[in-house]
Amino acid sequence: MSASQVMRAVRITGHGGPEVLELTEVAAPVPRAGEVLVQVSAVALNNTDLWTREGAYGRPGDPKARSGWRGPIDFPRIQGADVAGRVVAVGPGVEGSLVGSRVVVDPAIYDADGPDANPVGLMGSERDGGYAEYVTAPAERVHDVTESPLTDDQLAALPTAYGTALGMIERGRLQKGETALVSGASGGVGLALVQIARARGARVLAVSSGSKIDAVREAGAHEVVDRAGDVAEQIRTAAPESIDVALDVVAGELVSEGLPLLREGGRWVIAGALGGYDVTFDVRRLYLHNAQVIGSSMHTPTHFGLLMDLARRAEVQPVIAATFPLDQAAQAQEELSRRGHVGKIVMHP
Ligand SMILES: NC(=O)c1ccc[n+]([C@@H]2O[C@H](COP(=O)([O-])OP(=O)(O)OC[C@H]3O[C@@H](n4cnc5c(N)ncnc54)[C@H](OP(=O)(O)O)[C@@H]3O)[C@@H](O)[C@H]2O)c1
């Protein structure tokens, strides 16, 4: 495509409610040196889209400040971290043979080169994302999945939810035969945790609620406890031999109640705080039992490579809850914020 072409995109020009999402025509991005141009076939939504739009992340020392997760956002910004599509052009210095490949974009912006770098930025937040017909990305962040049996919608569901899940599982060093506790199990990250932990040969004990419990069991959980009841008591009954690794996006009281249920040398990995940020626990529970509390943000390049291997072999099967056209981005985000769904919400530009 030529540099002068325009494309349809949904962008935000400031923080606010769904009304700040505007469908517009903008110049299609041109791949710079080392970049490729991807025609977006599917873009999946994540909680971070809502928080970024609202500016709900706060700042250290000022939790009520309107801010993106890494600080101020440059507006206008095209949202969307999770892109599957096809490479249609390459910038200077990039192998032309990539054109035509079916790809998934690793949305992370890393703090360093190398396989264990930390994510410090995100496509759709610190650079323009996939709520658009086209997006650019560094060539080394684009993974060829042409041969994967997964659909484009399923591939788009992978980067943030499954990348975060795999990052948690790797950082928690979950091994075959161990018992994993998964919270928020019906959500995007939670279902990914259930599927990947199960594929790894772990015994999966999930926490979910109401009518979503059956779907979590179907996704592969061996046991599902209802968070409407006494969660600690249900976990004790379901896993009397205790938990090896907790994979937690809820935090809050679950941490105080759950830490005593970890086995000697157990790991409690936290990647979200839907149940509350302020957590109290008895530190003797850590040092006397060699337990670890591990913070986990997204994935490393190595984790993302492992995820793409799972995608090529279709060893995970993302569940698609609903699809929307791009011009219904506001409705799609509102559907996400209602949290009534199981699995991922995907838009088609
Ligand atoms: N650290 C990272 O890199 C990273 C990356 C992605 C997401 N996250 C965070 O991880 C969390 C989950 O993200 P997601 O995209 O999976 O969310 P999601 O799709 O909305 O799912 C969250 C699930 O958690 C449960 N839940 C919701 N509110 C809860 C509450 N107050 N207490 C207990 N459980 C609750 C619900 O499941 P049930 O009703 O079945 O219990 C819900 O389906 C969010 O906080 C998100 O910001 C972090």
The ligand as an SDF file (V2000), in Angstrom:
LIG
                    3D

 48 52  0  0  0  0  0  0  0  0999 V2000
    0.0840   -7.8710   35.2740 N   0  0  0  0  0  0  0  0  0  0  0  0
   -0.2260   -7.9270   33.9970 C   0  0  0  0  0  0  0  0  0  0  0  0
    0.6320   -7.9280   33.1270 O   0  0  0  0  0  0  0  0  0  0  0  0
   -1.6690   -8.0360   33.6110 C   0  0  0  0  0  0  0  0  0  0  0  0
   -2.0110   -8.3360   32.2960 C   0  0  0  0  0  0  0  0  0  0  0  0
   -3.3620   -8.5180   31.9910 C   0  0  0  0  0  0  0  0  0  0  0  0
   -4.3160   -8.3360   32.9810 C   0  0  0  0  0  0  0  0  0  0  0  0
   -3.9250   -7.9870   34.2160 N   0  0  0  0  0  0  0  0  0  0  0  0
   -4.9020   -7.8000   35.3080 C   0  0  0  0  0  0  0  0  0  0  0  0
   -5.4250   -9.0730   35.6480 O   0  0  0  0  0  0  0  0  0  0  0  0
   -6.7760   -8.9420   36.0480 C   0  0  0  0  0  0  0  0  0  0  0  0
   -7.6440   -9.8910   35.2380 C   0  0  0  0  0  0  0  0  0  0  0  0
   -7.6550   -9.4720   33.8820 O   0  0  0  0  0  0  0  0  0  0  0  0
   -8.6230  -10.1790   32.8530 P   0  0  0  0  0  0  0  0  0  0  0  0
   -8.4090   -9.5050   31.5430 O   0  0  0  0  0  0  0  0  0  0  0  0
   -8.4960  -11.6470   32.9230 O   0  0  0  0  0  0  0  0  0  0  0  0
  -10.0390   -9.7450   33.4640 O   0  0  0  0  0  0  0  0  0  0  0  0
  -11.4970  -10.2510   33.1270 P   0  0  0  0  0  0  0  0  0  0  0  0
  -11.5240  -10.9220   31.8080 O   0  0  0  0  0  0  0  0  0  0  0  0
  -12.4230   -9.1400   33.3980 O   0  0  0  0  0  0  0  0  0  0  0  0
  -11.7330  -11.3830   34.2290 O   0  0  0  0  0  0  0  0  0  0  0  0
  -11.5990  -11.1810   35.5600 C   0  0  0  0  0  0  0  0  0  0  0  0
  -12.3280  -12.2980   36.3270 C   0  0  0  0  0  0  0  0  0  0  0  0
  -12.0360  -12.1330   37.7060 O   0  0  0  0  0  0  0  0  0  0  0  0
  -13.1960  -12.4080   38.4920 C   0  0  0  0  0  0  0  0  0  0  0  0
  -13.4700  -11.2100   39.2820 N   0  0  0  0  0  0  0  0  0  0  0  0
  -13.9010  -10.0200   38.8440 C   0  0  0  0  0  0  0  0  0  0  0  0
  -14.0100   -9.1610   39.8740 N   0  0  0  0  0  0  0  0  0  0  0  0
  -13.6310   -9.8360   40.9770 C   0  0  0  0  0  0  0  0  0  0  0  0
  -13.5370   -9.4970   42.3590 C   0  0  0  0  0  0  0  0  0  0  0  0
  -13.8540   -8.2920   42.8200 N   0  0  0  0  0  0  0  0  0  0  0  0
  -13.1000  -10.4360   43.2170 N   0  0  0  0  0  0  0  0  0  0  0  0
  -12.7900  -11.6480   42.7900 C   0  0  0  0  0  0  0  0  0  0  0  0
  -12.8660  -12.0310   41.4740 N   0  0  0  0  0  0  0  0  0  0  0  0
  -13.2790  -11.1250   40.5960 C   0  0  0  0  0  0  0  0  0  0  0  0
  -14.3050  -12.7200   37.5260 C   0  0  0  0  0  0  0  0  0  0  0  0
  -14.3270  -14.1450   37.4510 O   0  0  0  0  0  0  0  0  0  0  0  0
  -15.3210  -15.0350   38.2940 P   0  0  0  0  0  0  0  0  0  0  0  0
  -16.6200  -14.3070   38.4010 O   0  0  0  0  0  0  0  0  0  0  0  0
  -15.3920  -16.2870   37.5100 O   0  0  0  0  0  0  0  0  0  0  0  0
  -14.6580  -15.2240   39.6260 O   0  0  0  0  0  0  0  0  0  0  0  0
  -13.8210  -12.2190   36.1850 C   0  0  0  0  0  0  0  0  0  0  0  0
  -14.2870  -12.9940   35.1100 O   0  0  0  0  0  0  0  0  0  0  0  0
   -7.1280   -7.4610   35.8920 C   0  0  0  0  0  0  0  0  0  0  0  0
   -6.9450   -6.8290   37.1340 O   0  0  0  0  0  0  0  0  0  0  0  0
   -6.1040   -6.9610   34.9030 C   0  0  0  0  0  0  0  0  0  0  0  0
   -5.8730   -5.5820   35.0540 O   0  0  0  0  0  0  0  0  0  0  0  0
   -2.6290   -7.8410   34.5540 C   0  0  0  0  0  0  0  0  0  0  0  0
  1  2  1  0
  2  3  2  0
  2  4  1  0
  4  5  1  0
  4 48  2  0
  5  6  2  0
  6  7  1  0
  7  8  2  0
  8  9  1  0
  8 48  1  0
  9 10  1  0
  9 46  1  0
 10 11  1  0
 11 12  1  0
 11 44  1  0
 12 13  1  0
 13 14  1  0
 14 15  2  0
 14 16  1  0
 14 17  1  0
 17 18  1  0
 18 19  2  0
 18 20  1  0
 18 21  1  0
 21 22  1  0
 22 23  1  0
 23 24  1  0
 23 42  1  0
 24 25  1  0
 25 26  1  0
 25 36  1  0
 26 27  1  0
 26 35  1  0
 27 28  2  0
 28 29  1  0
 29 30  1  0
 29 35  2  0
 30 31  1  0
 30 32  2  0
 32 33  1  0
 33 34  2  0
 34 35  1  0
 36 37  1  0
 36 42  1  0
 37 38  1  0
 38 39  2  0
 38 40  1  0
 38 41  1  0
 42 43  1  0
 44 45  1  0
 44 46  1  0
 46 47  1  0
M  CHG  2   8   1  16  -1
M  END
$$$$
